Amino acid sequence: MLQNRKLGRTNLSVSEIGLGCWPLGGLTTINGISITYGDLDEATASNIIKTALELGVNTFDTADSYSLGNSEKRLGKALKEHRADVHIFTKAAGVPSYNEPMPMGIDLSYHHLMAALDRSLKRLETSYVDLFQAHKAPQSEKDFLSLEKTFKEIKAEGKAFYCGVSIGLEYEKGIELIKRGMVDTIQLYFSLLDFRPVEKLLPLAKKNGVGIIIAEPLAQGFLTGKYKQGHSFSKTDIRSGYDTITLRTKIERSQHFQFLANESRTLNVAALAYVLNRDEVSTCIPGAKSVEQLRSNIGASEASLTNDELEKIAEIQQKWLQS
Ligand SMILES: NC(=O)c1ccc[n+]([C@@H]2O[C@H](COP(=O)([O-])OP(=O)(O)OC[C@H]3O[C@@H](n4cnc5c(N)ncnc54)[C@H](OP(=O)(O)O)[C@@H]3O)[C@@H](O)[C@H]2O)c1
């Protein structure tokens, strides 16, 4: 059965496996560059969301930039009858940048975030989200101060109960946000491949009652073991943007963990169990493109790794740190 955990010092009880809703919006491109994992039709998205609910998932993470609002629209529609039973997390800061080589720019300003949240609420067909997250860590003192003001205003207006920041790999920024007491939650990358948060960030978050949400716990699908050397992603998939060396390294490193897969457990389940093994983590939010993927991921709530396996994992990771 899918277990719940407390989201830091908030009063939210979140399913330890939530649903990452990035893939659910369907194919979207900017300047011909895909910003999604390819296409996914509305019926499939709706089926994934409804099955997640049936299986005990109560935590759904989206963002205004996912398929340029379509992930939020589909999520809002599918959850409409269940609003009181679920926790909806969204994010803002990403803005399409049609004139630049990178498809997304960043705007963390007060006016942008306030207006973006209003648009998100409309798409989500709700008057509040449980958690609003800045989709990028602040980069300057001005950004930090402005974000603090934004969070206060959002909470005062009742548009979100809690506020946090999605920092990606910017772990030092996460530490600063926690030390400044600015956030209820931090969303970050942490997986068998991205393991640096275990040293400082996770223990500090726990000490300060900051909820931890893990994005990309399957490292964008590489930690399923299904991608082999030589694989090339379709142009409609954002992962086609990886350069050859990065792609080769992700596949090669993921294959080091094949020893965790056995008759009773697939690699994706072991990868999620690794993340959930840390008690600082409140929820991990793997994305899914089918009901089968979703079901398999949820099975990780009943899986665990042995001490021997954890030691072997640490040995592999230590070698990478030294290389
Ligand atoms: N900066 C941020 O704030 C940020 C960034 C990224 C993600 N996120 C959040 O974190 C969530 C999760 O990250 P993610 O979706 O990027 O990556 P992920 O959860 O690491 O991987 C998801 C992908 O892996 C594949 N997959 C998932 N379960 C599988 C299974 N059981 N068997 C085989 N393949 C499976 C699917 O793609 P394929 O089948 O095509 O391989 C799926 O789209 C996002 O949806 C989003 O909510 C936040």
The ligand as a MOL file (V3000), in Angstrom:
LIG
                    3D

  0  0  0     0  0            999 V3000
M  V30 BEGIN CTAB
M  V30 COUNTS 48 52 0 0 0
M  V30 BEGIN ATOM
M  V30 1 N 13.1410 22.1120 -12.2270 0
M  V30 2 C 12.0340 21.4970 -11.8180 0
M  V30 3 O 11.2640 22.0210 -11.0410 0
M  V30 4 C 11.7200 20.1350 -12.3440 0
M  V30 5 C 12.4870 19.5940 -13.3770 0
M  V30 6 C 12.1730 18.3350 -13.8280 0
M  V30 7 C 11.1030 17.6570 -13.2830 0
M  V30 8 N 10.3390 18.2120 -12.2880 0 CHG=1
M  V30 9 C 9.1840 17.4880 -11.7060 0
M  V30 10 O 9.5910 16.1770 -11.3810 0
M  V30 11 C 8.7500 15.2380 -12.0760 0
M  V30 12 C 9.5350 13.9790 -12.3980 0
M  V30 13 O 10.5960 14.2580 -13.2620 0
M  V30 14 P 10.5910 13.7540 -14.7500 0
M  V30 15 O 9.1980 13.4270 -15.1610 0
M  V30 16 O 11.3230 14.8040 -15.5200 0 CHG=-1
M  V30 17 O 11.5720 12.5220 -14.7360 0
M  V30 18 P 11.5540 11.0970 -14.0470 0
M  V30 19 O 10.4300 10.9820 -13.1090 0
M  V30 20 O 12.9220 10.8820 -13.5470 0
M  V30 21 O 11.3310 10.1690 -15.3490 0
M  V30 22 C 10.0850 10.1750 -15.9560 0
M  V30 23 C 10.1490 9.4210 -17.2820 0
M  V30 24 O 10.7250 8.1420 -17.1260 0
M  V30 25 C 9.9990 7.1670 -17.8810 0
M  V30 26 N 9.3900 6.2590 -16.9010 0
M  V30 27 C 8.7650 6.5900 -15.7390 0
M  V30 28 N 8.3620 5.4980 -15.0710 0
M  V30 29 C 8.7540 4.4440 -15.7970 0
M  V30 30 C 8.6340 3.0380 -15.6190 0
M  V30 31 N 8.0430 2.5250 -14.5480 0
M  V30 32 N 9.1580 2.2260 -16.5600 0
M  V30 33 C 9.7830 2.7330 -17.6490 0
M  V30 34 N 9.9230 4.0540 -17.8860 0
M  V30 35 C 9.4070 4.9140 -16.9750 0
M  V30 36 C 8.9530 7.9430 -18.6930 0
M  V30 37 O 9.4980 8.4050 -19.9330 0
M  V30 38 P 9.8640 7.4440 -21.1670 0
M  V30 39 O 8.9260 6.2650 -21.1300 0
M  V30 40 O 9.7170 8.3010 -22.3700 0
M  V30 41 O 11.3160 7.0780 -20.9330 0
M  V30 42 C 8.7420 9.1830 -17.8140 0
M  V30 43 O 8.2720 10.2970 -18.5220 0
M  V30 44 C 8.2620 16.0200 -13.3070 0
M  V30 45 O 7.1430 15.4350 -13.9060 0
M  V30 46 C 8.0060 17.3570 -12.6720 0
M  V30 47 O 6.7810 17.3540 -11.9760 0
M  V30 48 C 10.6620 19.4430 -11.8020 0
M  V30 END ATOM
M  V30 BEGIN BOND
M  V30 1 1 1 2
M  V30 2 2 2 3
M  V30 3 1 2 4
M  V30 4 1 4 5
M  V30 5 2 4 48
M  V30 6 2 5 6
M  V30 7 1 6 7
M  V30 8 2 7 8
M  V30 9 1 8 9
M  V30 10 1 8 48
M  V30 11 1 9 10
M  V30 12 1 9 46
M  V30 13 1 10 11
M  V30 14 1 11 12
M  V30 15 1 11 44
M  V30 16 1 12 13
M  V30 17 1 13 14
M  V30 18 2 14 15
M  V30 19 1 14 16
M  V30 20 1 14 17
M  V30 21 1 17 18
M  V30 22 2 18 19
M  V30 23 1 18 20
M  V30 24 1 18 21
M  V30 25 1 21 22
M  V30 26 1 22 23
M  V30 27 1 23 24
M  V30 28 1 23 42
M  V30 29 1 24 25
M  V30 30 1 25 26
M  V30 31 1 25 36
M  V30 32 1 26 27
M  V30 33 1 26 35
M  V30 34 2 27 28
M  V30 35 1 28 29
M  V30 36 1 29 30
M  V30 37 2 29 35
M  V30 38 1 30 31
M  V30 39 2 30 32
M  V30 40 1 32 33
M  V30 41 2 33 34
M  V30 42 1 34 35
M  V30 43 1 36 37
M  V30 44 1 36 42
M  V30 45 1 37 38
M  V30 46 2 38 39
M  V30 47 1 38 40
M  V30 48 1 38 41
M  V30 49 1 42 43
M  V30 50 1 44 45
M  V30 51 1 44 46
M  V30 52 1 46 47
M  V30 END BOND
M  V30 END CTAB
M  END
